[in-house]
């Protein structure tokens, strides 16, 4: 699936900014910046990767700036970023 540069989210407390870009490197590369990365970094990356893979994105560069977002917010922001990057609306057929 072809993607373009897109982002979703904010830098407000309790949110996460997810930026997605095309990549020449196979697989997903997730660059995470978070004050809680030492505690929850692996989980944040897993939620992002699972969401993207579930939407058919297997190759991309993702930059995530976390400000204490919950998993449901991370999934929502990742989904919105993919919709914007692909133009494919997952909420409509």
C-alpha positions in Angstrom: 0.0 0.0 0.0 1.4 3.4 -1.0 1.6 6.0 1.7 2.5 9.7 1.9 3.6 11.8 4.8 0.9 12.3 7.4 0.4 12.9 11.1 -2.2 12.7 13.8 -2.4 13.8 17.4 -1.0 16.7 19.5 1.7 17.4 22.0 -0.8 18.0 24.8 -0.6 16.0 28.0 -2.3 12.6 27.7 -1.9 12.5 23.9 0.6 11.3 21.3 1.7 12.8 18.0 2.3 10.1 15.4 4.0 11.0 12.1 4.2 8.4 9.4 6.4 8.6 6.3 7.2 6.2 3.4 10.4 4.2 3.9 12.8 2.3 1.7 13.7 0.1 4.6 11.7 -3.1 4.8 9.4 -3.4 7.9 8.3 -0.8 10.3 10.8 1.6 11.9 9.3 3.3 15.0 11.2 6.1 16.6 9.7 6.9 20.0 10.2 9.9 22.2 8.5 9.6 25.6 9.3 10.5 29.2 7.9 7.1 30.2 9.7 5.1 27.5 11.8 3.2 30.1 8.5 1.9 31.6 6.1 1.7 28.6 8.2 2.1 25.5 7.9 -1.5 24.3 4.1 -1.4 24.8 3.7 1.9 23.0 5.7 0.6 20.0 3.7 -2.7 20.0 0.4 -0.9 19.9 1.6 1.3 17.0 3.0 -1.7 15.1 -0.1 -3.8 15.7 -2.4 -1.0 14.5 -0.4 -0.3 11.4 0.0 -4.0 10.5 -3.7 -4.5 11.0 -4.4 -1.8 8.5 -2.1 -3.3 5.9 1.0 -1.1 6.5 4.1 -3.2 6.6 6.7 -0.7 5.6 6.9 2.8 7.0 8.9 5.1 9.2 7.0 6.2 12.2 8.0 9.0 14.6 5.9 9.1 17.8 6.1 11.7 20.5 4.2 10.5 23.5 2.9 12.7 26.3 1.3 9.9 28.5 -1.3 8.6 26.1 -3.3 5.5 26.9 -3.4 2.5 24.5 -6.8 3.5 23.1 -5.5 7.0 22.3 -2.3 5.5 20.7 -4.5 3.2 18.5 -6.8 6.1 17.5 -3.9 8.4 16.5 -2.1 5.6 14.6 -5.3 4.8 12.8 -5.9 8.4 11.9 -2.4 8.8 10.6 -2.7 5.8 8.4 -6.1 7.0 7.0 -4.5 10.4 6.2 -1.3 8.7 4.7 -3.2 6.3 2.5 -6.5 8.1 1.7 -8.3 4.9 2.6 -11.1 5.5 5.0 -11.4 2.6 7.4 -14.8 3.8 8.7 -16.6 3.6 5.4 -16.9 0.9 2.7 
